[in-house]
Structure formats: structure tokens, C-alpha cells
């Protein structure tokens, strides 16, 4: 999303893309004032300026759930145009999405960007947060961009004192052929729950679908959780990893510690 309809200069944008994706080759045959097309290895990369705001309603799920961007509604109301960035898929979704993220970052570096809508995670990220998260990840998978965490108060699974606990669920892991992770009745702080779910998501993105039904794992050797394959209580018809805190469980093996 842009706060003006200014498309980056072709030379500047191509240079920014090549800095992040050294193997990118632009195709002059498709060059236009408002678009760039090229290849990155086996992947087709296309960037197109649309000289109009992208249609959004205040009730969009990714806007309502963007707890990390308190003034998101005010920010997106300023959009004047938008740029569509598309990368062709291969048999390696991690590389596909990493290529896409780097191409988006190149566009943001050379345009008046407000933020980006990341469809697979049903998320909207402000410009600076997106850039910082990608650059901090370096060559690793930027889990916090590819996976969002939806949070809410949980009255169905309350705290021991009867007050509302927290619930959380990841969005984005299915794009990598994985199940989402769901936690109900969390009694700590919501920021702690979000961090826990992102650590599990990062583990799954790194290792693959290795967690078994009923397996016990821990953040530390003392604090453990059990993972069960169950229907989601938050998204009808979807199977998820349901996490539960285990009290008085035997210590986890070091190989079972999620860091």
C-alpha cells in the first residue's frame, strides 16, 4: 500500500531487487512504466502498480486482528495506490516466500510504502516492522512475517479464578503444508502467548511436520506442553495442533526443547 501513486524508477527498483536477490534477471520485453517482470531462478517475479487504493473494508479480518499495529485503520486510510508483487511457486514454499518477502522489501525501499498485506498469514504489517523483521532474520526464515498470531480473550476456558484467560492461534503454517497451532485458556500475558506460538511455528518451519500426536515438548526442561491433533475450536473444519500445559509431567529430553 502506498501513500501516493508514485511507482519506483525502474532502475532503482531493479537494483534494489538484485541487492536482495542477486540472481534476479529482468525481462526488458515486458518492461512498462508501471510494471517489472523477470525471473529468479525457476521463479517468475512480476511487480505491478495499480493507480488506485486496494479495496478494503474496516471489517477485514487482518485489520481487526492486527494487535501489533494499534493505528492500522488510520494508516491504511491514507493509501492512494498499491503495488502487487507476485512470485511463481515451485516445490519449495520456504524459498518461494523468502523470495517474495525480499522482493516486497525492495519495493518498499524504493516507494512511499505504508505497509503490506501478507495473504497467506491473513496479516497486515507496517513498513518498518516488515523491513526490520526480514533484515533481522538474515538468511533464516522470518517466521514472524510468514506466520501471524491471532489473540483473543477466552471465556470458555477461564483462569482458575474464573476471569477470562487468553486464546491464540497461528495463521500461515498451512501455506507450508503444516497444521496451525492453537492454545486455549492461557493464563499468562498475551505477548507471552504470541511469543510461545511463534517459537513453535519457527520450530515447525525449520524441522517440518515432526511433532507427533500426543507428544510432549517444552520451552525449558521444566515447563512442558502436550500437542494433540484435534479439530480447531476457532476455525471450523480445520485440524490443528492443540497445545496444553502439563503439570507434574516428567522432564523433557533436551531434544524435545523448543527454543
N, C-alpha and C positions, 0 to 999 in steps of 0.2 A: 504494500500500500504506500502511495506517495502523497506528499502534501502539495505537489504541483505536477503538471503534466510534462515535465522535462525528462526526456529519455537520455541516458548517458551517451556521451560521444562514443562511437563505435570503437575507435582506437583505444580509448581509456578503458572501456568495459572488457575488450578482448585482452588487454594487458593485465587487468585485474583477475580475469579468469585464469590466464596462463600462470600467474603467480601462485594461485592456489591449486590449479590443475595443470601442471606442466605439459601433460600430454594432449591438451586441447588443441584442436585444429579447426579454425573457422572455415566455412564454405562460402566464398565470395559470390557464387552463383545465386545464393539465397539472401544476400545482404540487402537490407532495406533500411530506411531512416529509423523505423520503429521496431526492428527485429534483428536478431542474430541467430544463425543456425550453424552448428558444427558438430564434431564428434569428439568423444573422449574414450579412446579405445574402441570397444564394441558398442558404446552407448551413444545414441543421438541426443544432442543437447540443443534445445530451442528456447529462445527468450523473446517475448513479445510484449510491447507496450500497448495497453488499452487506454485510450484517452477519455476515460470516464471512471467514476468510483465503482469499485466492485459492489454488487448489491448485497447489503447486509441488513438484517433486522435486529432490534435490540434484544430479541429473544434467542439469538443464536446460542447454541449450547457452549461453544468455545468462548464466547464473550461472558456468559453467565458464570462459567466455571474458572475464569482467569483470576484466581485469588492472588497471583504473583504480580498482577498489573492493576492496581487499585483504580486508576483513572482511564481504563481501557476505553470506555464508552466515549469519553471526551476526546481521546486521542484519535479514534477511528472516525469520528465525526468530521475531522479535518481533512480526510482523504479527498484528493481531486482526481487521481488516476491510479492505475495499478499495473504491475508487470507480472506476467505469467512466466514461470520458469518450469520447464519440463525436461525430464531425463528419461530416456528409454530404459526399460528394465532388462535385466539379464538374469542369470541363475544365482546371483549373489546379492540379495537385498541389502546387506550391510554396506557393500561398496556402492550400490545404486543410491542409497540415501545419503551416504557420505559425499558422493559426487554432487548430488542435488544440493546439500547443505553448503558446500563450498561455492557452487555456482550462485546460490542465493546471496551468500556473503559478498561475492564480487559485485553483484548488482547493488547491494546496499552501500558498499564502499563508494560507488560512483553515481549514486542517485539520491534524491531527497526522500529517503525511505522513513516511514513511520514504524513499520513492523511487518511481520509476515504471518500468514495463516498456514499452519502445517497440518494438512488434511488428515494424514494417517494417525496423528496423535489427537485429533479434534482439539487443536490448541492454537492460540494466537500469542506470538512472542514479540515484545518490543525490540526495536532495532538493537540497542546496546546490549540487552540481555542475550539476544541471539548471537551477536558477534563475540561477546566475552565467553559464552559457553563453548562455542565452536573453537575459538583460539586456545582456551584452557585445555580442551581435550587433546589438542595437537593431533597426533596420528591415531589416537584411540577413538572409539565410538562415542560421540557426545550424547549419552543416554538421556540427559535432561532436555534435549531438543527433540529427540525421536520418540520419547515417552512422556506423556503428561500424567499428572495425578489429580483426579477429581476428589474433592473433600466435601464432607457434609456432617451435620450433627446427626447422631444415631440414637433415636429414642426407642427403637425396637430392641437394641442390645445396650441398655444403660449401664452406667457405672454402679459400683456396689452401693453407693448412697442414693441411687435412684435418679440422679441427674443424667442428662444426655452425654453419651460418650461421643467418639468420632468414628466416621467410616471413611474409607478411602478405596479407590480402585485405579489401576493404571489404564491408560489408553495409548496404544501404539505398538504393543508387542505382537499383535496379530499380523501386522504388516511383515513381520519376520518369521511367520509360521509358528508362533508361540501363543500360549494362553496368557490372558491378562491375570493380574494378581489382585485379590480383593481381601480387605480386612474390615471386620465389623467389631464394634464395641471397644475401640482403642481408648484407653484411659489416660494417656499422656497428652502432650501438646500436639496440635495438628501439624506443626512444622516437623516434629519428630516422626510422625506417621508418614508424611510425604518423603522424608529422607530415607526411612526404612524401605518403603516400597520402591524407591529409585535404586537403592542398593541391590535389592532382589532383581529388579529389572536389568541392571548392569551385569549382574552375575549370569542371568539367562542369555543376554545378548553376547556375552563372552564365551560361555560354555555350551550354549544350545539347550535343547529341551531335555535336561539331565535330571531334573528333580522328579522323584518317583512319588506316586500316590501314597500318602501317609508318612513320608519321610520327615525326619526331624532335623532341623538345621538351626544354627544360632549366629547372632551377631557377635557374640562372645562365647566363651566356654560355659558361662553361667546362664545367660539369657537365651532361651531357645523358642523356636516356633515349629509347629507342625503344618505341613502343606497337604491339603486334601483336594482331589479333583471333584468339584461339585458344580451344580448349576449356579450361575450368578444370582444373587438376591437383588442386584442393582440393574442388570441388563438382561432382559428376558431372552431365553433360548441360547445363552452362551455358557460354555464351560469355562471355569476359571480355577486358578489356584486359590483356595480359601486358606488364609493364614490364621492360626490360633496360637495364643501364648500357652506354653506348657509350664505348669507349676510343679516343682518337685521332680522334674524329669532327670534322668541320668545325664552326666556331662556329654556334650557333643564332642565328636572326634575333631581334631584340628582341620581335617579335610572337609568338614561339614560347616565350617565357619564362613559366613557371608561377610566379606569385607568391602 
